[in-house]
């Protein structure tokens, strides 16, 4: 056989070999995946936020007169009883006013005695006809004026004594001092807040929450509370007040929860965790590993029970939790969903899974 004949035979052999390979084709094996039958179940979502324990009633205390601070007896954190003296102003000015008012009362009493004697004399003379009606009326008017002047002087004396008493700032109720805005030697004005007092008694847990939480379908207004520093210290409460306005800086709403029988460990300013629960409802929950994407939309892989092939099904997400994703729409109870092994699947690919009778 010539060289050209050998070459032609070789080309024919190669051509026939390629045709045979194409006819045989690659054999695709079924992908092994883990699946789960979709079954909605009752779920009760909860939300936990951190807040602060505050007094139900807080009072800003201030002097009712102006003056220079002479003494301060308490500091922030001090517990005081009702009526306890918190600070003193220099009473020199008020004492001078009391002395002046006392002198004015003595003078008014003296004038009243003279006016009374004069009136009694005129009263006796007019009965005997030895004085005129005009003089008698003047004496009677003088008596009334003197009586009025004495009452005014006594009222001024009382006001001066009250002002002297106001130089001592007293606690209106038992509680804890939470703020102080004065120092010894400082000149303060009347009605200027100098102390804040958190009154003993009822306590609130105060939370700043986002507006969207208020639109949730909550079970009720009950709140479970626990100290952040010691989760063993717990209490229950109910929502007492919801602010009608949104804070412009934080975009949150302040909610106050009344604490039922707070323990002694729940001191003012303690960080507290509050948990509320939503109403129980049936939801489909899948592991995070089941979530895929169809374009830009969320989806999951499902398995056709007849053909045992994979299909990508778009779903609507209701929410995300620590280990699960909640499905709102797109799946029906009884469908088989791929929960692991779906990353390399393609539409129409054959799959096999644990418990598959085939």
FENJORA-V742513 format. One record per helix or strand of 2 or more residues. SS is the DSSP state (a for helix, b for strand). FROM is the first residue (numbers start at 0). LEN is the number of residues. If there is no record, write none. Layout:
{{SS & FROM & LEN} {SS & FROM & LEN}}
This chain:
{{a & 2 & 22} {b & 30 & 7} {b & 40 & 3} {b & 45 & 10} {b & 57 & 5} {b & 66 & 6} {b & 78 & 2} {b & 84 & 5} {a & 91 & 37} {a & 132 & 33} {b & 167 & 3} {b & 174 & 6} {b & 186 & 2} {b & 192 & 7} {b & 202 & 8} {a & 210 & 5} {b & 221 & 6} {b & 233 & 9} {b & 251 & 9} {b & 270 & 8} {b & 280 & 7} {a & 287 & 3} {b & 290 & 4} {b & 296 & 7} {b & 308 & 6} {b & 315 & 5} {b & 323 & 6} {b & 335 & 5} {b & 349 & 4}}
